[in-house]
């Protein structure tokens, strides 16, 4: 991955984390709660500056951030302490982070739809559409397409049998499907466009592929870039938030289900920072509009992940507040801290595990 792309990825990730943590920070301050530290990244710290009651810092590990809120890990009811505020006020401070990522994703989607969003279409492209073509949206691990170097985002322009001089132009998804079906067992050549580059990839069209993978192991869809007036872009952006959220949740639960029963779902994979970085690199090769779209989806998934009712995440902390509201008294701080610490350890081990899997996929 080029060094400049790595820097851009770290910057994008930093912006999404900043938006999330800034929301926690602002809502805490507006609620009269003291914030002892506002940090982007995880320690060791490479920069810190004390301004008033808050230490502002930057950590060297750019995959997270935190606010050290006074009284959050105790039951102090002093003025300016987290637990000195009502359940509703504390819930607003906690929920502000995920909500900010939802809003930021919506803003990015609106901008994308105004400038020209890559989106799925059926049949004839509408008037004014740009970059119309059949695009790869996913590749299955260890499939012929994946092993040949076909990437999500590639546009298939034409296809032929290996050693043949006759190309078949691709205009619809069914054109690819029909060609590979009629030439099953053969090695075919895909003429693809990746960003501004034209490439050829040799891929085996399997005669008996695993269920749900298709002959080459790719997911295809017809796409085009379509621009909308600002008022329609707002509606499209909000609609997209709901559709992507539902899709992300379905993929998440399918991945969890596959892990539990030991049967991974084809095309459904969980990625860590390295895997996400590789996807970012793929989007960067396609153009800046894809980078912005990827940032919007990443922001949305960051919001979804944090709102899940798992210990140490914002959703887990909201569950403790719900229990407090129901039983009219807070859960013992020792119990809450231990549960959150255990949840944090599980998340760290899970992050290490999927990072190891991401590295395996690279070799």
C-alpha positions as a Python dict, from the first residue, in 0.01 Angstrom:
ca = {
    (1, 'X'): (0, 0, 0),
    (2, 'X'): (154, 338, -103),
    (3, 'X'): (269, 553, 189),
    (4, 'X'): (44, 844, 85),
    (5, 'X'): (-261, 614, 87),
    (6, 'X'): (-167, 497, 437),
    (7, 'X'): (-148, 858, 555),
    (8, 'X'): (-487, 938, 398),
    (9, 'X'): (-639, 629, 563),
    (10, 'X'): (-502, 729, 905),
    (11, 'X'): (-636, 1081, 850),
    (12, 'X'): (-985, 954, 755),
    (13, 'X'): (-990, 716, 1052),
    (14, 'X'): (-872, 999, 1278),
    (15, 'X'): (-1153, 1227, 1155),
    (16, 'X'): (-1419, 963, 1229),
    (17, 'X'): (-1277, 901, 1578),
    (18, 'X'): (-1249, 1277, 1638),
    (19, 'X'): (-1615, 1329, 1543),
    (20, 'X'): (-1717, 1048, 1783),
    (21, 'X'): (-1509, 1160, 2080),
    (22, 'X'): (-1582, 1530, 2024),
    (23, 'X'): (-1954, 1460, 2061),
    (24, 'X'): (-1895, 1288, 2397),
    (25, 'X'): (-1674, 1582, 2499),
    (26, 'X'): (-1918, 1857, 2397),
    (27, 'X'): (-2221, 1693, 2557),
    (28, 'X'): (-2027, 1633, 2879),
    (29, 'X'): (-1908, 1994, 2893),
    (30, 'X'): (-2255, 2131, 2815),
    (31, 'X'): (-2397, 1913, 3092),
    (32, 'X'): (-2150, 2055, 3344),
    (33, 'X'): (-1937, 1740, 3363),
    (34, 'X'): (-1560, 1781, 3391),
    (35, 'X'): (-1346, 1616, 3122),
    (36, 'X'): (-994, 1545, 3249),
    (37, 'X'): (-854, 1429, 2915),
    (38, 'X'): (-955, 1433, 2550),
    (39, 'X'): (-737, 1192, 2348),
    (40, 'X'): (-737, 1087, 1983),
    (41, 'X'): (-555, 756, 1941),
    (42, 'X'): (-430, 533, 2219),
    (43, 'X'): (-116, 590, 2434),
    (44, 'X'): (177, 624, 2440),
    (45, 'X'): (107, 993, 2380),
    (46, 'X'): (304, 1179, 2114),
    (47, 'X'): (144, 1517, 2195),
    (48, 'X'): (-29, 1666, 2498),
    (49, 'X'): (-130, 2012, 2611),
    (50, 'X'): (-316, 2119, 2925),
    (51, 'X'): (-585, 2377, 2860),
    (52, 'X'): (-789, 2465, 3167),
    (53, 'X'): (-917, 2151, 3335),
    (54, 'X'): (-865, 1928, 3028),
    (55, 'X'): (-552, 1761, 2893),
    (56, 'X'): (-568, 1741, 2511),
    (57, 'X'): (-353, 1461, 2369),
    (58, 'X'): (-278, 1246, 2065),
    (59, 'X'): (-187, 878, 2100),
    (60, 'X'): (54, 696, 1870),
    (61, 'X'): (-193, 410, 1801),
    (62, 'X'): (-448, 560, 1555),
    (63, 'X'): (-734, 310, 1596),
    (64, 'X'): (-935, 470, 1874),
    (65, 'X'): (-968, 751, 2121),
    (66, 'X'): (-1122, 835, 2456),
    (67, 'X'): (-1249, 1098, 2694),
    (68, 'X'): (-1144, 1068, 3059),
    (69, 'X'): (-1460, 1196, 3220),
    (70, 'X'): (-1444, 1282, 3589),
    (71, 'X'): (-1640, 1037, 3804),
    (72, 'X'): (-1726, 798, 3519),
    (73, 'X'): (-1559, 502, 3692),
    (74, 'X'): (-1677, 588, 4043),
    (75, 'X'): (-1993, 690, 4221),
    (76, 'X'): (-1875, 1039, 4310),
    (77, 'X'): (-2166, 1278, 4313),
    (78, 'X'): (-1952, 1590, 4335),
    (79, 'X'): (-2029, 1891, 4124),
    (80, 'X'): (-1888, 1819, 3779),
    (81, 'X'): (-1884, 1440, 3828),
    (82, 'X'): (-2045, 1207, 3574),
    (83, 'X'): (-2253, 1024, 3836),
    (84, 'X'): (-2362, 1353, 3984),
    (85, 'X'): (-2594, 1392, 3685),
    (86, 'X'): (-2929, 1231, 3610),
    (87, 'X'): (-2961, 904, 3419),
    (88, 'X'): (-3102, 1092, 3120),
    (89, 'X'): (-2808, 1337, 3112),
    (90, 'X'): (-2556, 1053, 3135),
    (91, 'X'): (-2739, 864, 2859),
    (92, 'X'): (-2715, 1170, 2632),
    (93, 'X'): (-2341, 1200, 2693),
    (94, 'X'): (-2286, 831, 2610),
    (95, 'X'): (-2519, 819, 2308),
    (96, 'X'): (-2372, 1139, 2160),
    (97, 'X'): (-2072, 952, 2015),
    (98, 'X'): (-2257, 697, 1801),
    (99, 'X'): (-2520, 955, 1707),
    (100, 'X'): (-2250, 1192, 1578),
    (101, 'X'): (-2114, 917, 1351),
    (102, 'X'): (-2464, 853, 1215),
    (103, 'X'): (-2506, 1225, 1142),
    (104, 'X'): (-2158, 1255, 990),
    (105, 'X'): (-2228, 954, 764),
    (106, 'X'): (-2557, 1114, 656),
    (107, 'X'): (-2379, 1439, 568),
    (108, 'X'): (-2119, 1251, 360),
    (109, 'X'): (-2391, 1052, 181),
    (110, 'X'): (-2579, 1373, 99),
    (111, 'X'): (-2260, 1528, -45),
    (112, 'X'): (-2195, 1211, -246),
    (113, 'X'): (-2546, 1212, -395),
    (114, 'X'): (-2511, 1580, -488),
    (115, 'X'): (-2174, 1526, -660),
    (116, 'X'): (-2260, 1195, -821),
    (117, 'X'): (-2292, 876, -624),
    (118, 'X'): (-2186, 534, -754),
    (119, 'X'): (-2507, 334, -714),
    (120, 'X'): (-2683, 23, -837),
    (121, 'X'): (-2917, 53, -1137),
    (122, 'X'): (-3128, -186, -1341),
    (123, 'X'): (-3181, -178, -1714),
    (124, 'X'): (-3113, 138, -1909),
    (125, 'X'): (-2915, 405, -1726),
    (126, 'X'): (-3105, 731, -1658),
    (127, 'X'): (-3020, 1044, -1855),
    (128, 'X'): (-2708, 1218, -1727),
    (129, 'X'): (-2563, 904, -1566),
    (130, 'X'): (-2184, 862, -1577),
    (131, 'X'): (-1944, 567, -1549),
    (132, 'X'): (-2214, 313, -1636),
    (133, 'X'): (-2095, -47, -1618),
    (134, 'X'): (-2094, -385, -1448),
    (135, 'X'): (-1896, -364, -1127),
    (136, 'X'): (-1746, -619, -888),
    (137, 'X'): (-1892, -559, -542),
    (138, 'X'): (-1736, -855, -360),
    (139, 'X'): (-1487, -1138, -402),
    (140, 'X'): (-1494, -1467, -213),
    (141, 'X'): (-1178, -1574, -29),
    (142, 'X'): (-971, -1838, -216),
    (143, 'X'): (-1194, -1809, -523),
    (144, 'X'): (-1050, -1796, -878),
    (145, 'X'): (-1129, -1424, -905),
    (146, 'X'): (-969, -1344, -568),
    (147, 'X'): (-657, -1544, -653),
    (148, 'X'): (-635, -1372, -992),
    (149, 'X'): (-627, -1031, -825),
    (150, 'X'): (-978, -912, -911),
    (151, 'X'): (-1084, -646, -657),
    (152, 'X'): (-1413, -503, -537),
    (153, 'X'): (-1477, -189, -740),
    (154, 'X'): (-1333, -326, -1066),
    (155, 'X'): (-1554, -269, -1370),
    (156, 'X'): (-1579, -555, -1619),
    (157, 'X'): (-1575, -407, -1968),
    (158, 'X'): (-1532, -722, -2175),
    (159, 'X'): (-1467, -1094, -2151),
    (160, 'X'): (-1318, -1367, -2372),
    (161, 'X'): (-1185, -1724, -2359),
    (162, 'X'): (-812, -1754, -2301),
    (163, 'X'): (-618, -1762, -2633),
    (164, 'X'): (-922, -1632, -2822),
    (165, 'X'): (-909, -1300, -3002),
    (166, 'X'): (-1285, -1240, -2988),
    (167, 'X'): (-1402, -1023, -2700),
    (168, 'X'): (-1761, -1003, -2576),
    (169, 'X'): (-1865, -657, -2457),
    (170, 'X'): (-2025, -650, -2112),
    (171, 'X'): (-2326, -425, -2060),
    (172, 'X'): (-2534, -622, -1807),
    (173, 'X'): (-2460, -861, -1521),
    (174, 'X'): (-2632, -1139, -1715),
    (175, 'X'): (-2374, -1098, -1993),
    (176, 'X'): (-2100, -1217, -1756),
    (177, 'X'): (-2317, -1492, -1609),
    (178, 'X'): (-2420, -1626, -1951),
    (179, 'X'): (-2063, -1622, -2083),
    (180, 'X'): (-1916, -1811, -1785),
    (181, 'X'): (-2206, -2059, -1788),
    (182, 'X'): (-2156, -2132, -2158),
    (183, 'X'): (-1781, -2170, -2101),
    (184, 'X'): (-1774, -2347, -1764),
    (185, 'X'): (-1447, -2518, -1689),
    (186, 'X'): (-1258, -2277, -1917),
    (187, 'X'): (-1014, -2004, -1820),
    (188, 'X'): (-1160, -1670, -1923),
    (189, 'X'): (-998, -1329, -1949),
    (190, 'X'): (-1169, -1030, -1790),
    (191, 'X'): (-1100, -688, -1937),
    (192, 'X'): (-1146, -459, -1639),
    (193, 'X'): (-1116, -92, -1555),
    (194, 'X'): (-968, -2, -1218),
    (195, 'X'): (-971, 371, -1164),
    (196, 'X'): (-800, 505, -1475),
    (197, 'X'): (-616, 179, -1548),
    (198, 'X'): (-718, -93, -1795),
    (199, 'X'): (-620, -445, -1690),
    (200, 'X'): (-669, -805, -1799),
    (201, 'X'): (-720, -1087, -1546),
    (202, 'X'): (-722, -1460, -1622),
    (203, 'X'): (-990, -1635, -1415),
    (204, 'X'): (-1111, -1995, -1410),
    (205, 'X'): (-1488, -2027, -1466),
    (206, 'X'): (-1549, -2324, -1238),
    (207, 'X'): (-1790, -2590, -1358),
    (208, 'X'): (-1897, -2692, -1006),
    (209, 'X'): (-1837, -2398, -770),
    (210, 'X'): (-1927, -2410, -398),
    (211, 'X'): (-2285, -2317, -323),
    (212, 'X'): (-2348, -1943, -328),
    (213, 'X'): (-2011, -1848, -478),
    (214, 'X'): (-2073, -1850, -853),
    (215, 'X'): (-1830, -1977, -1113),
    (216, 'X'): (-1560, -1713, -1049),
    (217, 'X'): (-1640, -1622, -689),
    (218, 'X'): (-1747, -1261, -742),
    (219, 'X'): (-2058, -1056, -673),
    (220, 'X'): (-2165, -829, -960),
    (221, 'X'): (-2398, -535, -997),
    (222, 'X'): (-2466, -275, -1264),
    (223, 'X'): (-2370, 71, -1141),
    (224, 'X'): (-2363, 432, -1255),
    (225, 'X'): (-2277, 769, -1106),
    (226, 'X'): (-2589, 985, -1079),
    (227, 'X'): (-2608, 1341, -944),
    (228, 'X'): (-2919, 1476, -767),
    (229, 'X'): (-3044, 1825, -675),
    (230, 'X'): (-2967, 1916, -311),
    (231, 'X'): (-3324, 1851, -189),
    (232, 'X'): (-3335, 1504, -348),
    (233, 'X'): (-2980, 1437, -225),
    (234, 'X'): (-3093, 1492, 135),
    (235, 'X'): (-3375, 1239, 96),
    (236, 'X'): (-3144, 991, -78),
    (237, 'X'): (-2877, 1036, 189),
    (238, 'X'): (-3119, 968, 476),
    (239, 'X'): (-3268, 668, 294),
    (240, 'X'): (-2920, 534, 238),
    (241, 'X'): (-2843, 558, 610),
    (242, 'X'): (-3133, 324, 687),
    (243, 'X'): (-3061, 78, 404),
    (244, 'X'): (-2687, 55, 478),
    (245, 'X'): (-2757, 21, 853),
    (246, 'X'): (-2996, -269, 795),
    (247, 'X'): (-2754, -432, 552),
    (248, 'X'): (-2459, -392, 791),
    (249, 'X'): (-2656, -543, 1080),
    (250, 'X'): (-2761, -840, 867),
    (251, 'X'): (-2400, -900, 759),
    (252, 'X'): (-2280, -864, 1120),
    (253, 'X'): (-2527, -1119, 1256),
    (254, 'X'): (-2459, -1356, 964),
    (255, 'X'): (-2086, -1336, 1041),
    (256, 'X'): (-2148, -1404, 1411),
    (257, 'X'): (-2381, -1693, 1326),
    (258, 'X'): (-2124, -1841, 1089),
    (259, 'X'): (-1851, -1815, 1355),
    (260, 'X'): (-2068, -1983, 1619),
    (261, 'X'): (-2179, -2279, 1406),
    (262, 'X'): (-1843, -2305, 1233),
    (263, 'X'): (-1984, -2247, 884),
    (264, 'X'): (-1866, -1911, 745),
    (265, 'X'): (-2117, -1749, 511),
    (266, 'X'): (-1974, -1702, 157),
    (267, 'X'): (-1888, -1336, 92),
    (268, 'X'): (-1937, -1238, 458),
    (269, 'X'): (-1611, -1155, 633),
    (270, 'X'): (-1514, -953, 940),
    (271, 'X'): (-1210, -730, 893),
    (272, 'X'): (-981, -552, 1136),
    (273, 'X'): (-773, -237, 1081),
    (274, 'X'): (-544, -409, 826),
    (275, 'X'): (-837, -553, 629),
    (276, 'X'): (-1017, -218, 634),
    (277, 'X'): (-694, -52, 524),
    (278, 'X'): (-671, -288, 226),
    (279, 'X'): (-1033, -208, 132),
    (280, 'X'): (-952, 162, 162),
    (281, 'X'): (-660, 115, -76),
    (282, 'X'): (-892, -53, -327),
    (283, 'X'): (-1135, 239, -305),
    (284, 'X'): (-850, 490, -338),
    (285, 'X'): (-749, 332, -672),
    (286, 'X'): (-1104, 395, -804),
    (287, 'X'): (-1120, 768, -726),
    (288, 'X'): (-1189, 1020, -451),
    (289, 'X'): (-1570, 980, -465),
    (290, 'X'): (-1524, 615, -363),
    (291, 'X'): (-1299, 724, -75),
    (292, 'X'): (-1570, 960, 53),
    (293, 'X'): (-1832, 687, 15),
    (294, 'X'): (-1607, 442, 202),
    (295, 'X'): (-1559, 700, 481),
    (296, 'X'): (-1939, 737, 509),
    (297, 'X'): (-1989, 360, 536),
    (298, 'X'): (-1702, 334, 786),
    (299, 'X'): (-1853, 612, 1000),
    (300, 'X'): (-2189, 436, 993),
    (301, 'X'): (-2035, 103, 1092),
    (302, 'X'): (-1842, 274, 1373),
    (303, 'X'): (-2175, 405, 1503),
    (304, 'X'): (-2341, 62, 1475),
    (305, 'X'): (-2050, -113, 1648),
    (306, 'X'): (-2046, 132, 1938),
    (307, 'X'): (-2420, 118, 1998),
    (308, 'X'): (-2421, -262, 2030),
    (309, 'X'): (-2512, -369, 2388),
    (310, 'X'): (-2166, -513, 2461),
    (311, 'X'): (-1958, -427, 2772),
    (312, 'X'): (-1701, -148, 2729),
    (313, 'X'): (-1888, -11, 2425),
    (314, 'X'): (-2128, 283, 2444),
    (315, 'X'): (-2421, 45, 2401),
    (316, 'X'): (-2304, -161, 2699),
    (317, 'X'): (-2284, 149, 2917),
    (318, 'X'): (-2637, 245, 2813),
    (319, 'X'): (-2757, -99, 2928),
    (320, 'X'): (-2621, -27, 3277),
    (321, 'X'): (-2812, 302, 3278),
    (322, 'X'): (-3128, 120, 3172),
    (323, 'X'): (-3083, -125, 3460),
    (324, 'X'): (-3031, 168, 3697),
    (325, 'X'): (-3348, 334, 3573),
    (326, 'X'): (-3550, 14, 3619),
    (327, 'X'): (-3419, -78, 3966),
    (328, 'X'): (-3405, 284, 4084),
    (329, 'X'): (-3042, 248, 4192),
    (330, 'X'): (-2710, 210, 4006),
    (331, 'X'): (-2532, -121, 3962),
    (332, 'X'): (-2241, -154, 4205),
    (333, 'X'): (-1942, 26, 4057),
    (334, 'X'): (-1716, -275, 4121),
    (335, 'X'): (-1945, -498, 3914),
    (336, 'X'): (-1981, -244, 3633),
    (337, 'X'): (-1605, -184, 3614),
    (338, 'X'): (-1526, -556, 3611),
    (339, 'X'): (-1782, -624, 3338),
    (340, 'X'): (-1648, -336, 3126),
    (341, 'X'): (-1287, -448, 3181),
    (342, 'X'): (-1378, -803, 3077),
    (343, 'X'): (-1557, -669, 2771),
    (344, 'X'): (-1257, -455, 2682),
    (345, 'X'): (-1024, -757, 2706),
    (346, 'X'): (-1259, -960, 2483),
    (347, 'X'): (-1256, -678, 2226),
    (348, 'X'): (-875, -656, 2237),
    (349, 'X'): (-837, -1032, 2187),
    (350, 'X'): (-1096, -1022, 1907),
    (351, 'X'): (-907, -734, 1743),
    (352, 'X'): (-580, -930, 1763),
    (353, 'X'): (-754, -1238, 1621),
    (354, 'X'): (-908, -1066, 1319),
    (355, 'X'): (-584, -872, 1260),
    (356, 'X'): (-401, -1207, 1247),
    (357, 'X'): (-665, -1335, 1001),
    (358, 'X'): (-620, -1020, 789),
    (359, 'X'): (-244, -1081, 776),
    (360, 'X'): (-302, -1445, 675),
    (361, 'X'): (-519, -1332, 383),
    (362, 'X'): (-234, -1116, 256),
    (363, 'X'): (-1, -1414, 215),
}
